[in-house]
């Protein structure tokens, strides 16, 4: 037999407080943000070097370097 809860009986899952991250989580987030910024800079440099157009060759270079 199947059973469906009434929406009023469901309670939302608790949301973690974003201000209480561990030091390791903060360091990992900082490293990920730094890597993402470096990748965006490299892509923008490749596109700028190619004349500002995103061609097949530029896409291949992006895939090769990143």
MIGU-874984 format. One record per atom (N, C-alpha, C, O, CB): residue in one letter; residue number from 1; x, y, z. Coordinates in nm, 4 decimals. Glycine has a CB too. Layout:
<sites>
<site residu="A" num="NUM" c1="X" c2="Y" c3="Z"/>
...
</sites>
This chain:
<sites>
<site residu="X" num="1" c1="0.0850" c2="-0.1164" c3="0.0000"/>
<site residu="X" num="1" c1="0.0000" c2="0.0000" c3="0.0000"/>
<site residu="X" num="1" c1="0.0904" c2="0.1237" c3="0.0000"/>
<site residu="X" num="1" c1="0.1876" c2="0.1298" c3="0.0753"/>
<site residu="X" num="1" c1="-0.0972" c2="-0.0007" c3="0.1226"/>
<site residu="X" num="2" c1="0.0588" c2="0.2192" c3="-0.0823"/>
<site residu="X" num="2" c1="0.1389" c2="0.3409" c3="-0.0861"/>
<site residu="X" num="2" c1="0.0711" c2="0.4495" c3="-0.0031"/>
<site residu="X" num="2" c1="-0.0487" c2="0.4451" c3="0.0250"/>
<site residu="X" num="2" c1="0.1597" c2="0.3885" c3="-0.2319"/>
<site residu="X" num="3" c1="0.1512" c2="0.5445" c3="0.0335"/>
<site residu="X" num="3" c1="0.1032" c2="0.6451" c3="0.1257"/>
<site residu="X" num="3" c1="0.1712" c2="0.7778" c3="0.0915"/>
<site residu="X" num="3" c1="0.2925" c2="0.7810" c3="0.0711"/>
<site residu="X" num="3" c1="0.1306" c2="0.6036" c3="0.2736"/>
<site residu="X" num="4" c1="0.0963" c2="0.8852" c3="0.0852"/>
<site residu="X" num="4" c1="0.1503" c2="1.0168" c3="0.0527"/>
<site residu="X" num="4" c1="0.1230" c2="1.1089" c3="0.1716"/>
<site residu="X" num="4" c1="0.0102" c2="1.1181" c3="0.2201"/>
<site residu="X" num="4" c1="0.0872" c2="1.0740" c3="-0.0800"/>
<site residu="X" num="5" c1="0.2268" c2="1.1759" c3="0.2170"/>
<site residu="X" num="5" c1="0.2114" c2="1.2713" c3="0.3262"/>
<site residu="X" num="5" c1="0.1371" c2="1.3951" c3="0.2779"/>
<site residu="X" num="5" c1="0.1474" c2="1.4352" c3="0.1620"/>
<site residu="X" num="5" c1="0.3485" c2="1.3101" c3="0.3841"/>
<site residu="X" num="6" c1="0.0646" c2="1.4524" c3="0.3671"/>
<site residu="X" num="6" c1="0.0001" c2="1.5793" c3="0.3387"/>
<site residu="X" num="6" c1="0.1068" c2="1.6884" c3="0.3497"/>
<site residu="X" num="6" c1="0.1912" c2="1.6817" c3="0.4391"/>
<site residu="X" num="6" c1="-0.1203" c2="1.6060" c3="0.4365"/>
<site residu="X" num="7" c1="0.1052" c2="1.7881" c3="0.2616"/>
<site residu="X" num="7" c1="0.2091" c2="1.8918" c3="0.2656"/>
<site residu="X" num="7" c1="0.2243" c2="1.9600" c3="0.4015"/>
<site residu="X" num="7" c1="0.3344" c2="2.0027" c3="0.4363"/>
<site residu="X" num="7" c1="0.1793" c2="1.9957" c3="0.1623"/>
<site residu="X" num="8" c1="0.1175" c2="1.9709" c3="0.4781"/>
<site residu="X" num="8" c1="0.1297" c2="2.0358" c3="0.6090"/>
<site residu="X" num="8" c1="0.2082" c2="1.9499" c3="0.7080"/>
<site residu="X" num="8" c1="0.2585" c2="2.0012" c3="0.8080"/>
<site residu="X" num="8" c1="-0.0088" c2="2.0662" c3="0.6657"/>
<site residu="X" num="9" c1="0.2193" c2="1.8186" c3="0.6808"/>
<site residu="X" num="9" c1="0.2947" c2="1.7289" c3="0.7683"/>
<site residu="X" num="9" c1="0.4445" c2="1.7289" c3="0.7381"/>
<site residu="X" num="9" c1="0.5242" c2="1.6807" c3="0.8186"/>
<site residu="X" num="9" c1="0.2408" c2="1.5883" c3="0.7561"/>
<site residu="X" num="10" c1="0.4820" c2="1.7821" c3="0.6241"/>
<site residu="X" num="10" c1="0.6231" c2="1.7823" c3="0.5849"/>
<site residu="X" num="10" c1="0.6924" c2="1.9046" c3="0.6434"/>
<site residu="X" num="10" c1="0.6375" c2="2.0147" c3="0.6411"/>
<site residu="X" num="10" c1="0.6377" c2="1.7802" c3="0.4307"/>
<site residu="X" num="11" c1="0.8093" c2="1.8858" c3="0.6940"/>
<site residu="X" num="11" c1="0.8880" c2="1.9979" c3="0.7453"/>
<site residu="X" num="11" c1="1.0119" c2="2.0128" c3="0.6588"/>
<site residu="X" num="11" c1="1.0703" c2="1.9126" c3="0.6173"/>
<site residu="X" num="11" c1="0.9267" c2="1.9767" c3="0.8955"/>
<site residu="X" num="12" c1="1.0529" c2="2.1350" c3="0.6308"/>
<site residu="X" num="12" c1="1.1717" c2="2.1540" c3="0.5469"/>
<site residu="X" num="12" c1="1.2978" c2="2.1060" c3="0.6199"/>
<site residu="X" num="12" c1="1.3062" c2="2.1088" c3="0.7427"/>
<site residu="X" num="12" c1="1.1864" c2="2.3028" c3="0.5069"/>
<site residu="X" num="13" c1="1.3927" c2="2.0631" c3="0.5416"/>
<site residu="X" num="13" c1="1.5201" c2="2.0181" c3="0.5983"/>
<site residu="X" num="13" c1="1.5922" c2="2.1383" c3="0.6586"/>
<site residu="X" num="13" c1="1.5837" c2="2.2487" c3="0.6047"/>
<site residu="X" num="13" c1="1.6091" c2="1.9485" c3="0.4897"/>
<site residu="X" num="14" c1="1.6620" c2="2.1184" c3="0.7680"/>
<site residu="X" num="14" c1="1.7346" c2="2.2307" c3="0.8276"/>
<site residu="X" num="14" c1="1.8462" c2="2.2788" c3="0.7356"/>
<site residu="X" num="14" c1="1.9163" c2="2.1991" c3="0.6732"/>
<site residu="X" num="14" c1="1.7923" c2="2.1909" c3="0.9638"/>
<site residu="X" num="15" c1="1.8607" c2="2.4083" c3="0.7288"/>
<site residu="X" num="15" c1="1.9624" c2="2.4692" c3="0.6435"/>
<site residu="X" num="15" c1="2.0820" c2="2.5054" c3="0.7308"/>
<site residu="X" num="15" c1="2.0674" c2="2.5668" c3="0.8365"/>
<site residu="X" num="15" c1="1.9065" c2="2.5954" c3="0.5689"/>
<site residu="X" num="16" c1="2.1995" c2="2.4663" c3="0.6848"/>
<site residu="X" num="16" c1="2.3215" c2="2.4973" c3="0.7596"/>
<site residu="X" num="16" c1="2.3462" c2="2.6475" c3="0.7580"/>
<site residu="X" num="16" c1="2.3214" c2="2.7143" c3="0.6576"/>
<site residu="X" num="16" c1="2.4432" c2="2.4218" c3="0.7005"/>
<site residu="X" num="17" c1="2.3938" c2="2.6986" c3="0.8667"/>
<site residu="X" num="17" c1="2.4251" c2="2.8401" c3="0.8777"/>
<site residu="X" num="17" c1="2.5512" c2="2.8676" c3="0.7957"/>
<site residu="X" num="17" c1="2.6560" c2="2.8099" c3="0.8249"/>
<site residu="X" num="17" c1="2.4441" c2="2.8827" c3="1.0274"/>
<site residu="X" num="18" c1="2.5441" c2="2.9546" c3="0.6930"/>
<site residu="X" num="18" c1="2.6607" c2="2.9755" c3="0.6075"/>
<site residu="X" num="18" c1="2.7781" c2="3.0429" c3="0.6786"/>
<site residu="X" num="18" c1="2.8891" c2="3.0442" c3="0.6253"/>
<site residu="X" num="18" c1="2.6211" c2="3.0576" c3="0.4890"/>
<site residu="X" num="19" c1="2.7563" c2="3.0982" c3="0.7961"/>
<site residu="X" num="19" c1="2.8643" c2="3.1660" c3="0.8671"/>
<site residu="X" num="19" c1="2.9466" c2="3.0692" c3="0.9514"/>
<site residu="X" num="19" c1="3.0488" c2="3.1097" c3="1.0069"/>
<site residu="X" num="19" c1="2.8078" c2="3.2759" c3="0.9554"/>
<site residu="X" num="20" c1="2.9063" c2="2.9443" c3="0.9630"/>
<site residu="X" num="20" c1="2.9765" c2="2.8487" c3="1.0472"/>
<site residu="X" num="20" c1="3.0381" c2="2.7369" c3="0.9644"/>
<site residu="X" num="20" c1="2.9981" c2="2.6211" c3="0.9760"/>
<site residu="X" num="20" c1="2.8821" c2="2.7907" c3="1.1511"/>
<site residu="X" num="21" c1="3.1349" c2="2.7716" c3="0.8813"/>
<site residu="X" num="21" c1="3.2072" c2="2.6722" c3="0.8034"/>
<site residu="X" num="21" c1="3.3362" c2="2.6390" c3="0.8768"/>
<site residu="X" num="21" c1="3.3907" c2="2.7218" c3="0.9498"/>
<site residu="X" num="21" c1="3.2362" c2="2.7233" c3="0.6588"/>
<site residu="X" num="22" c1="3.3834" c2="2.5188" c3="0.8570"/>
<site residu="X" num="22" c1="3.5111" c2="2.4811" c3="0.9170"/>
<site residu="X" num="22" c1="3.6237" c2="2.5517" c3="0.8431"/>
<site residu="X" num="22" c1="3.6053" c2="2.6004" c3="0.7315"/>
<site residu="X" num="22" c1="3.5312" c2="2.3271" c3="0.9137"/>
<site residu="X" num="23" c1="3.7377" c2="2.5566" c3="0.9048"/>
<site residu="X" num="23" c1="3.8541" c2="2.6221" c3="0.8432"/>
<site residu="X" num="23" c1="3.8934" c2="2.5499" c3="0.7155"/>
<site residu="X" num="23" c1="3.9365" c2="2.6129" c3="0.6189"/>
<site residu="X" num="23" c1="3.9736" c2="2.6258" c3="0.9413"/>
<site residu="X" num="24" c1="3.8787" c2="2.4168" c3="0.7145"/>
<site residu="X" num="24" c1="3.9150" c2="2.3394" c3="0.5948"/>
<site residu="X" num="24" c1="3.8207" c2="2.3717" c3="0.4797"/>
<site residu="X" num="24" c1="3.8633" c2="2.3811" c3="0.3646"/>
<site residu="X" num="24" c1="3.9123" c2="2.1878" c3="0.6248"/>
<site residu="X" num="25" c1="3.6929" c2="2.3885" c3="0.5107"/>
<site residu="X" num="25" c1="3.5959" c2="2.4216" c3="0.4069"/>
<site residu="X" num="25" c1="3.6254" c2="2.5598" c3="0.3496"/>
<site residu="X" num="25" c1="3.6157" c2="2.5799" c3="0.2285"/>
<site residu="X" num="25" c1="3.4523" c2="2.4158" c3="0.4628"/>
<site residu="X" num="26" c1="3.6610" c2="2.6542" c3="0.4343"/>
<site residu="X" num="26" c1="3.6946" c2="2.7887" c3="0.3885"/>
<site residu="X" num="26" c1="3.8186" c2="2.7867" c3="0.3000"/>
<site residu="X" num="26" c1="3.8246" c2="2.8562" c3="0.1986"/>
<site residu="X" num="26" c1="3.7165" c2="2.8821" c3="0.5079"/>
<site residu="X" num="27" c1="3.9184" c2="2.7060" c3="0.3393"/>
<site residu="X" num="27" c1="4.0406" c2="2.6963" c3="0.2593"/>
<site residu="X" num="27" c1="4.0111" c2="2.6302" c3="0.1246"/>
<site residu="X" num="27" c1="4.0626" c2="2.6745" c3="0.0219"/>
<site residu="X" num="27" c1="4.1493" c2="2.6168" c3="0.3355"/>
<site residu="X" num="28" c1="3.9300" c2="2.5262" c3="0.1238"/>
<site residu="X" num="28" c1="3.8948" c2="2.4591" c3="-0.0005"/>
<site residu="X" num="28" c1="3.8177" c2="2.5526" c3="-0.0924"/>
<site residu="X" num="28" c1="3.8426" c2="2.5552" c3="-0.2129"/>
<site residu="X" num="28" c1="3.8129" c2="2.3334" c3="0.0278"/>
<site residu="X" num="29" c1="3.7257" c2="2.6283" c3="-0.0377"/>
<site residu="X" num="29" c1="3.6502" c2="2.7249" c3="-0.1182"/>
<site residu="X" num="29" c1="3.7415" c2="2.8313" c3="-0.1766"/>
<site residu="X" num="29" c1="3.7249" c2="2.8701" c3="-0.2923"/>
<site residu="X" num="29" c1="3.5409" c2="2.7907" c3="-0.0341"/>
<site residu="X" num="30" c1="3.8376" c2="2.8789" c3="-0.0987"/>
<site residu="X" num="30" c1="3.9314" c2="2.9798" c3="-0.1469"/>
<site residu="X" num="30" c1="4.0178" c2="2.9240" c3="-0.2599"/>
<site residu="X" num="30" c1="4.0420" c2="2.9924" c3="-0.3594"/>
<site residu="X" num="30" c1="4.0201" c2="3.0299" c3="-0.0319"/>
<site residu="X" num="31" c1="4.0642" c2="2.8004" c3="-0.2445"/>
<site residu="X" num="31" c1="4.1442" c2="2.7390" c3="-0.3502"/>
<site residu="X" num="31" c1="4.0623" c2="2.7184" c3="-0.4776"/>
<site residu="X" num="31" c1="4.1116" c2="2.7415" c3="-0.5880"/>
<site residu="X" num="31" c1="4.2010" c2="2.6053" c3="-0.3023"/>
<site residu="X" num="32" c1="3.9378" c2="2.6753" c3="-0.4620"/>
<site residu="X" num="32" c1="3.8520" c2="2.6549" c3="-0.5782"/>
<site residu="X" num="32" c1="3.8224" c2="2.7876" c3="-0.6486"/>
<site residu="X" num="32" c1="3.8229" c2="2.7939" c3="-0.7715"/>
<site residu="X" num="32" c1="3.7210" c2="2.5867" c3="-0.5363"/>
<site residu="X" num="33" c1="3.7970" c2="2.8925" c3="-0.5719"/>
<site residu="X" num="33" c1="3.7727" c2="3.0241" c3="-0.6305"/>
<site residu="X" num="33" c1="3.8959" c2="3.0745" c3="-0.7050"/>
<site residu="X" num="33" c1="3.8843" c2="3.1328" c3="-0.8128"/>
<site residu="X" num="33" c1="3.7323" c2="3.1243" c3="-0.5220"/>
<site residu="X" num="34" c1="4.0136" c2="3.0520" c3="-0.6474"/>
<site residu="X" num="34" c1="4.1376" c2="3.0948" c3="-0.7109"/>
<site residu="X" num="34" c1="4.1598" c2="3.0192" c3="-0.8417"/>
<site residu="X" num="34" c1="4.1977" c2="3.0790" c3="-0.9425"/>
<site residu="X" num="34" c1="4.2565" c2="3.0736" c3="-0.6160"/>
<site residu="X" num="35" c1="4.1365" c2="2.8889" c3="-0.8402"/>
<site residu="X" num="35" c1="4.1543" c2="2.8079" c3="-0.9621"/>
<site residu="X" num="35" c1="4.0553" c2="2.8507" c3="-1.0699"/>
<site residu="X" num="35" c1="4.0910" c2="2.8590" c3="-1.1875"/>
<site residu="X" num="35" c1="4.1368" c2="2.6573" c3="-0.9307"/>
<site residu="X" num="36" c1="3.9313" c2="2.8779" c3="-1.0303"/>
<site residu="X" num="36" c1="3.8305" c2="2.9225" c3="-1.1257"/>
<site residu="X" num="36" c1="3.8695" c2="3.0577" c3="-1.1866"/>
<site residu="X" num="36" c1="3.8542" c2="3.0779" c3="-1.3070"/>
<site residu="X" num="36" c1="3.6928" c2="2.9322" c3="-1.0574"/>
<site residu="X" num="37" c1="3.9192" c2="3.1491" c3="-1.1047"/>
<site residu="X" num="37" c1="3.9602" c2="3.2804" c3="-1.1548"/>
<site residu="X" num="37" c1="4.0780" c2="3.2667" c3="-1.2508"/>
<site residu="X" num="37" c1="4.0828" c2="3.3354" c3="-1.3528"/>
<site residu="X" num="37" c1="3.9972" c2="3.3738" c3="-1.0379"/>
<site residu="X" num="38" c1="4.1738" c2="3.1779" c3="-1.2191"/>
<site residu="X" num="38" c1="4.2873" c2="3.1556" c3="-1.3078"/>
<site residu="X" num="38" c1="4.2418" c2="3.0987" c3="-1.4420"/>
<site residu="X" num="38" c1="4.2924" c2="3.1384" c3="-1.5469"/>
<site residu="X" num="38" c1="4.3883" c2="3.0614" c3="-1.2421"/>
<site residu="X" num="39" c1="4.1464" c2="3.0060" c3="-1.4386"/>
<site residu="X" num="39" c1="4.0950" c2="2.9461" c3="-1.5619"/>
<site residu="X" num="39" c1="4.0217" c2="3.0505" c3="-1.6464"/>
<site residu="X" num="39" c1="4.0377" c2="3.0535" c3="-1.7684"/>
<site residu="X" num="39" c1="4.0008" c2="2.8284" c3="-1.5294"/>
<site residu="X" num="40" c1="3.9429" c2="3.1346" c3="-1.5834"/>
<site residu="X" num="40" c1="3.8717" c2="3.2386" c3="-1.6570"/>
<site residu="X" num="40" c1="3.9684" c2="3.3367" c3="-1.7205"/>
<site residu="X" num="40" c1="3.9468" c2="3.3819" c3="-1.8329"/>
<site residu="X" num="40" c1="3.7754" c2="3.3125" c3="-1.5651"/>
<site residu="X" num="41" c1="4.0763" c2="3.3703" c3="-1.6482"/>
<site residu="X" num="41" c1="4.1783" c2="3.4610" c3="-1.7024"/>
<site residu="X" num="41" c1="4.2480" c2="3.3971" c3="-1.8217"/>
<site residu="X" num="41" c1="4.2714" c2="3.4636" c3="-1.9226"/>
<site residu="X" num="41" c1="4.2817" c2="3.4981" c3="-1.5939"/>
<site residu="X" num="42" c1="4.2819" c2="3.2673" c3="-1.8111"/>
<site residu="X" num="42" c1="4.3491" c2="3.1985" c3="-1.9216"/>
<site residu="X" num="42" c1="4.2591" c2="3.1929" c3="-2.0447"/>
<site residu="X" num="42" c1="4.3063" c2="3.2133" c3="-2.1566"/>
<site residu="X" num="42" c1="4.3901" c2="3.0564" c3="-1.8794"/>
<site residu="X" num="43" c1="4.1308" c2="3.1657" c3="-2.0253"/>
<site residu="X" num="43" c1="4.0376" c2="3.1602" c3="-2.1382"/>
<site residu="X" num="43" c1="4.0241" c2="3.2978" c3="-2.2017"/>
<site residu="X" num="43" c1="4.0263" c2="3.3096" c3="-2.3242"/>
<site residu="X" num="43" c1="3.8995" c2="3.1082" c3="-2.0930"/>
<site residu="X" num="44" c1="4.0103" c2="3.4012" c3="-2.1207"/>
<site residu="X" num="44" c1="3.9962" c2="3.5357" c3="-2.1778"/>
<site residu="X" num="44" c1="4.1229" c2="3.5780" c3="-2.2517"/>
<site residu="X" num="44" c1="4.1139" c2="3.6477" c3="-2.3528"/>
<site residu="X" num="44" c1="3.9636" c2="3.6374" c3="-2.0676"/>
<site residu="X" num="45" c1="4.2398" c2="3.5380" c3="-2.2042"/>
<site residu="X" num="45" c1="4.3643" c2="3.5686" c3="-2.2747"/>
<site residu="X" num="45" c1="4.3716" c2="3.4959" c3="-2.4092"/>
<site residu="X" num="45" c1="4.4148" c2="3.5535" c3="-2.5091"/>
<site residu="X" num="45" c1="4.4850" c2="3.5306" c3="-2.1880"/>
<site residu="X" num="46" c1="4.3290" c2="3.3684" c3="-2.4113"/>
<site residu="X" num="46" c1="4.3303" c2="3.2937" c3="-2.5373"/>
<site residu="X" num="46" c1="4.2342" c2="3.3544" c3="-2.6387"/>
<site residu="X" num="46" c1="4.2668" c2="3.3656" c3="-2.7569"/>
<site residu="X" num="46" c1="4.2943" c2="3.1471" c3="-2.5126"/>
<site residu="X" num="47" c1="4.1161" c2="3.3932" c3="-2.5928"/>
<site residu="X" num="47" c1="4.0185" c2="3.4535" c3="-2.6840"/>
<site residu="X" num="47" c1="4.0689" c2="3.5891" c3="-2.7328"/>
<site residu="X" num="47" c1="4.0552" c2="3.6212" c3="-2.8509"/>
<site residu="X" num="47" c1="3.8808" c2="3.4691" c3="-2.6145"/>
<site residu="X" num="48" c1="4.1264" c2="3.6682" c3="-2.6441"/>
<site residu="X" num="48" c1="4.1787" c2="3.7988" c3="-2.6842"/>
<site residu="X" num="48" c1="4.2931" c2="3.7838" c3="-2.7837"/>
<site residu="X" num="48" c1="4.3034" c2="3.8612" c3="-2.8789"/>
<site residu="X" num="48" c1="4.2259" c2="3.8775" c3="-2.5616"/>
<site residu="X" num="49" c1="4.3788" c2="3.6845" c3="-2.7621"/>
<site residu="X" num="49" c1="4.4901" c2="3.6606" c3="-2.8530"/>
<site residu="X" num="49" c1="4.4400" c2="3.6162" c3="-2.9903"/>
<site residu="X" num="49" c1="4.5066" c2="3.6398" c3="-3.0911"/>
<site residu="X" num="49" c1="4.5849" c2="3.5554" c3="-2.7947"/>
<site residu="X" num="50" c1="4.3231" c2="3.5523" c3="-2.9949"/>
<site residu="X" num="50" c1="4.2645" c2="3.5072" c3="-3.1205"/>
<site residu="X" num="50" c1="4.1824" c2="3.6132" c3="-3.1905"/>
<site residu="X" num="50" c1="4.1127" c2="3.5817" c3="-3.2870"/>
<site residu="X" num="50" c1="4.1797" c2="3.3880" c3="-3.0962"/>
<site residu="X" num="51" c1="4.1876" c2="3.7342" c3="-3.1472"/>
<site residu="X" num="51" c1="4.1160" c2="3.8425" c3="-3.2134"/>
<site residu="X" num="51" c1="3.9783" c2="3.8694" c3="-3.1551"/>
<site residu="X" num="51" c1="3.9001" c2="3.9447" c3="-3.2132"/>
<site residu="X" num="51" c1="4.1026" c2="3.8120" c3="-3.3581"/>
<site residu="X" num="52" c1="3.9479" c2="3.8091" c3="-3.0417"/>
<site residu="X" num="52" c1="3.8201" c2="3.8344" c3="-2.9769"/>
<site residu="X" num="52" c1="3.7074" c2="3.7449" c3="-3.0243"/>
<site residu="X" num="52" c1="3.5942" c2="3.7576" c3="-2.9778"/>
<site residu="X" num="52" c1="3.7817" c2="3.9749" c3="-2.9977"/>
<site residu="X" num="53" c1="3.7377" c2="3.6541" c3="-3.1170"/>
<site residu="X" num="53" c1="3.6353" c2="3.5618" c3="-3.1665"/>
<site residu="X" num="53" c1="3.6632" c2="3.4222" c3="-3.1129"/>
<site residu="X" num="53" c1="3.7785" c2="3.3807" c3="-3.1020"/>
<site residu="X" num="53" c1="3.6312" c2="3.5609" c3="-3.3219"/>
<site residu="X" num="54" c1="3.5589" c2="3.3517" c3="-3.0803"/>
<site residu="X" num="54" c1="3.5704" c2="3.2151" c3="-3.0290"/>
<site residu="X" num="54" c1="3.5585" c2="3.1194" c3="-3.1478"/>
<site residu="X" num="54" c1="3.4484" c2="3.0851" c3="-3.1908"/>
<site residu="X" num="54" c1="3.4603" c2="3.1849" c3="-2.9198"/>
<site residu="X" num="55" c1="3.6725" c2="3.0776" c3="-3.1990"/>
<site residu="X" num="55" c1="3.6750" c2="2.9880" c3="-3.3146"/>
<site residu="X" num="55" c1="3.6999" c2="2.8444" c3="-3.2682"/>
<site residu="X" num="55" c1="3.7237" c2="2.8191" c3="-3.1501"/>
<site residu="X" num="55" c1="3.7839" c2="3.0322" c3="-3.4161"/>
<site residu="X" num="56" c1="3.6938" c2="2.7515" c3="-3.3630"/>
<site residu="X" num="56" c1="3.7198" c2="2.6113" c3="-3.3310"/>
<site residu="X" num="56" c1="3.8618" c2="2.5931" c3="-3.2785"/>
<site residu="X" num="56" c1="3.8852" c2="2.5154" c3="-3.1860"/>
<site residu="X" num="56" c1="3.6972" c2="2.5230" c3="-3.4545"/>
<site residu="X" num="57" c1="3.9558" c2="2.6652" c3="-3.3382"/>
<site residu="X" num="57" c1="4.0951" c2="2.6541" c3="-3.2938"/>
<site residu="X" num="57" c1="4.1110" c2="2.7036" c3="-3.1502"/>
<site residu="X" num="57" c1="4.1812" c2="2.6411" c3="-3.0706"/>
<site residu="X" num="57" c1="4.1878" c2="2.7335" c3="-3.3874"/>
<site residu="X" num="58" c1="4.0477" c2="2.8131" c3="-3.1171"/>
<site residu="X" num="58" c1="4.0537" c2="2.8656" c3="-2.9803"/>
<site residu="X" num="58" c1="3.9906" c2="2.7660" c3="-2.8833"/>
<site residu="X" num="58" c1="4.0435" c2="2.7437" c3="-2.7745"/>
<site residu="X" num="58" c1="3.9822" c2="3.0031" c3="-2.9709"/>
<site residu="X" num="59" c1="3.8780" c2="2.7059" c3="-2.9218"/>
<site residu="X" num="59" c1="3.8136" c2="2.6068" c3="-2.8359"/>
<site residu="X" num="59" c1="3.9055" c2="2.4863" c3="-2.8117"/>
<site residu="X" num="59" c1="3.9112" c2="2.4333" c3="-2.7007"/>
<site residu="X" num="59" c1="3.6811" c2="2.5605" c3="-2.8985"/>
<site residu="X" num="60" c1="3.9777" c2="2.4433" c3="-2.9172"/>
<site residu="X" num="60" c1="4.0719" c2="2.3321" c3="-2.9012"/>
<site residu="X" num="60" c1="4.1846" c2="2.3703" c3="-2.8055"/>
<site residu="X" num="60" c1="4.2254" c2="2.2899" c3="-2.7216"/>
<site residu="X" num="60" c1="4.1300" c2="2.2905" c3="-3.0379"/>
<site residu="X" num="61" c1="4.2346" c2="2.4929" c3="-2.8182"/>
<site residu="X" num="61" c1="4.3413" c2="2.5382" c3="-2.7290"/>
<site residu="X" num="61" c1="4.2920" c2="2.5452" c3="-2.5838"/>
<site residu="X" num="61" c1="4.3648" c2="2.5092" c3="-2.4913"/>
<site residu="X" num="61" c1="4.3938" c2="2.6759" c3="-2.7742"/>
<site residu="X" num="62" c1="4.1700" c2="2.5911" c3="-2.5651"/>
<site residu="X" num="62" c1="4.1131" c2="2.5969" c3="-2.4299"/>
<site residu="X" num="62" c1="4.1032" c2="2.4560" c3="-2.3713"/>
<site residu="X" num="62" c1="4.1415" c2="2.4333" c3="-2.2566"/>
<site residu="X" num="62" c1="3.9730" c2="2.6649" c3="-2.4319"/>
<site residu="X" num="63" c1="4.0522" c2="2.3622" c3="-2.4499"/>
<site residu="X" num="63" c1="4.0399" c2="2.2244" c3="-2.4029"/>
<site residu="X" num="63" c1="4.1762" c2="2.1639" c3="-2.3740"/>
<site residu="X" num="63" c1="4.1894" c2="2.0854" c3="-2.2801"/>
<site residu="X" num="63" c1="3.9659" c2="2.1395" c3="-2.5056"/>
<site residu="X" num="64" c1="4.2782" c2="2.1983" c3="-2.4523"/>
<site residu="X" num="64" c1="4.4128" c2="2.1448" c3="-2.4323"/>
<site residu="X" num="64" c1="4.4765" c2="2.2013" c3="-2.3060"/>
<site residu="X" num="64" c1="4.5352" c2="2.1264" c3="-2.2278"/>
<site residu="X" num="64" c1="4.5007" c2="2.1755" c3="-2.5534"/>
<site residu="X" num="65" c1="4.4659" c2="2.3310" c3="-2.2852"/>
<site residu="X" num="65" c1="4.5326" c2="2.3949" c3="-2.1712"/>
<site residu="X" num="65" c1="4.4581" c2="2.3762" c3="-2.0403"/>
<site residu="X" num="65" c1="4.5199" c2="2.3749" c3="-1.9339"/>
<site residu="X" num="65" c1="4.5497" c2="2.5417" c3="-2.1977"/>
<site residu="X" num="66" c1="4.3276" c2="2.3620" c3="-2.0462"/>
<site residu="X" num="66" c1="4.2504" c2="2.3476" c3="-1.9232"/>
<site residu="X" num="66" c1="4.2082" c2="2.2051" c3="-1.9125"/>
<site residu="X" num="66" c1="4.1412" c2="2.1676" c3="-1.8163"/>
<site residu="X" num="66" c1="4.1282" c2="2.4419" c3="-1.9196"/>
</sites>
